[in-house]
Amino acid sequence: MNNNIHLLLSQLKKVTVKGKGQWTACCPAHEDRSPSLAIRENHDGRILVKCFAGCGAAEVMEAVGLTLSDLFPDGNKHEMRPFAFAQVERRKAHEEANKIQKEKLILAMCDSRRKAGEKLSQQDLARELQAYKAVQEYEARRENEVV
């Protein structure tokens, strides 16, 4: 038995027993009001976590202050699948790209309002500057990654 199962379950909300070695709970990696996280302890001591909203195992574990190695008996890191880390990186990149799209939309809205002759408030100007800086930083990082 993996002792980390008790530690994991103690960090989760709305934990419900679904069977021997099986639970559901609210996912700590996203705003979850109804349980979307399935937890299972295998016969070999491995802990499986599955968020049906799409959060990865690394994100779930990080949200409760644990690591992927805590899912394995004695923290056997060699048992972890390499694609789990790649999956987390892809998701982070996707989330960052979505955030930058929103920032670009803010810039376009400010530009459109200016072209329509509207004067932007101090709050709007501050938000526009924030969006501009976020886009510039993102594009500079992307440019450095390509090189």
C-alpha positions in Angstrom: 0.0 0.0 0.0 1.2 3.5 -0.9 1.0 5.7 2.2 0.7 8.8 0.0 -2.9 7.8 -0.8 -4.0 9.1 2.7 -2.0 12.3 2.2 -3.5 12.9 -1.2 -7.1 12.2 -0.1 -6.6 14.5 3.0 -5.8 17.4 0.6 -8.9 16.9 -1.6 -12.5 18.2 -1.2 -15.8 16.2 -1.4 -14.0 12.9 -1.3 -16.4 10.0 -1.8 -15.6 6.3 -1.6 -16.6 4.5 -4.8 -15.3 1.0 -4.0 -12.3 -0.7 -2.5 -9.3 1.6 -3.3 -11.5 3.9 -5.4 -12.6 7.5 -4.7 -13.9 10.6 -6.4 -13.2 14.2 -5.4 -13.1 17.7 -6.6 -10.1 18.4 -8.7 -7.7 20.8 -7.0 -6.1 21.9 -10.3 -9.1 23.8 -11.5 -12.2 25.4 -10.0 -14.3 22.3 -9.5 -17.7 22.4 -7.7 -18.7 18.9 -8.4 -16.3 16.0 -8.3 -14.5 15.4 -11.6 -11.4 13.6 -10.2 -11.2 9.9 -10.0 -8.6 8.3 -7.7 -7.6 4.7 -7.6 -5.0 2.7 -5.7 -3.8 -0.3 -7.8 -2.9 -3.6 -6.2 0.8 -2.8 -6.7 0.6 0.4 -4.7 0.5 2.8 -7.7 -2.0 5.7 -7.4 -3.9 6.6 -10.5 -5.6 10.1 -10.8 -7.9 11.1 -13.7 -9.5 14.5 -14.0 -12.4 14.3 -16.4 -12.2 18.0 -17.0 -8.7 17.4 -18.6 -6.2 18.3 -15.9 -3.0 16.2 -16.0 -1.8 14.1 -13.2 1.2 16.4 -12.6 -1.1 19.4 -12.3 -3.4 17.6 -9.8 -0.4 16.5 -7.7 1.2 20.0 -7.8 -2.0 21.6 -6.7 -1.9 19.6 -3.4 1.8 20.0 -2.9 2.8 16.6 -4.1 4.8 15.3 -7.1 4.3 12.6 -9.7 6.8 10.4 -7.9 4.3 10.4 -4.9 2.0 8.3 -7.0 4.4 5.4 -6.9 5.3 3.1 -4.0 8.6 4.4 -2.5 8.6 7.2 -5.0 9.9 5.1 -7.9 10.5 7.8 -10.4 11.8 5.3 -13.0 8.2 4.1 -13.3 6.8 7.4 -14.5 5.9 7.7 -18.1 7.9 10.4 -19.9 4.9 11.7 -21.8 3.3 12.9 -18.5 5.8 15.7 -18.4 5.4 16.5 -22.1 1.6 16.6 -21.6 2.0 19.2 -18.8 4.3 21.3 -21.0 1.9 21.2 -23.9 -1.0 22.2 -21.7 0.9 25.1 -20.2 1.9 26.3 -23.6 -1.7 26.1 -24.8 -3.0 28.0 -21.8 -0.3 30.7 -22.3 -1.3 31.1 -26.0 -4.9 31.5 -25.0 -4.0 34.1 -22.5 -2.0 36.0 -25.1 -4.9 35.8 -27.5 -7.1 37.6 -24.9 -4.4 40.2 -24.4 -4.3 40.8 -28.2 -8.0 41.2 -28.2 -7.8 43.9 -25.5 -5.2 45.7 -27.7 -7.5 45.5 -30.7 -10.5 46.8 -28.7 -8.5 49.8 -27.5 -7.3 50.5 -31.0 -10.9 50.2 -32.4 -12.2 52.6 -29.7 -9.4 55.1 -30.5 -10.3 54.9 -34.2 -13.9 55.6 -33.4 -12.8 58.8 -31.6 -13.3 57.6 -28.1 -11.0 58.7 -25.3 -9.8 55.8 -23.1 -10.0 56.1 -19.4 -7.0 55.9 -17.1 -8.1 52.4 -16.2 -8.4 51.4 -19.8 -5.0 52.9 -20.6 -3.4 51.0 -17.7 -5.0 47.7 -18.9 -3.9 48.4 -22.5 -0.3 48.9 -21.2 -0.5 45.6 -19.2 -1.7 43.8 -22.3 1.0 45.3 -24.5 3.7 44.3 -22.1 2.4 40.7 -21.8 2.3 40.3 -25.6 5.8 41.8 -26.0 7.2 39.4 -23.3 5.5 36.4 -24.8 6.7 37.2 -28.3 10.3 37.8 -27.1 10.2 34.4 -25.3 8.9 32.7 -28.4 11.6 34.3 -30.6 14.3 33.1 -28.2 12.8 29.6 -28.3 12.9 29.4 -32.1 16.6 30.5 -32.3 
